[in-house]
Amino acid sequence: MSTTHPTLTVRWDVVKALRETKDLDDDTSLAIAMGIDRSTISRVFNGKSQPGPRFQAALCVALNAKLDHLFKVVPATKDAA
């Protein structure tokens, strides 16, 4: 039996709506507002990387939102062998 660890997932619908209200529609403008590299945004948004603490905090600040509004916890799961 294997177990996955809990992780965070982005609430894409909330992020999209807040980006529109802040005129941060393109990844370059969001990257500037977050103070991170545009490629980092692309990797997270395409599911190739998990959002780390710096990314999470920067997104919250850029969108003026609380962490639990932008992310949700995905609990650990146990797979039957």
PyMOL commands that set and color helices and strands:
alter all, ss='L'
color gray80, all
select helices_A, chain A and resi 12-21+27-34+38-45+53-63+67-70
alter helices_A, ss='H'
color red, helices_A
select strands_A, chain A and resi 2-3+7-10+71-74+78-79
alter strands_A, ss='S'
color yellow, strands_A
deselect
rebuild
show_as cartoon
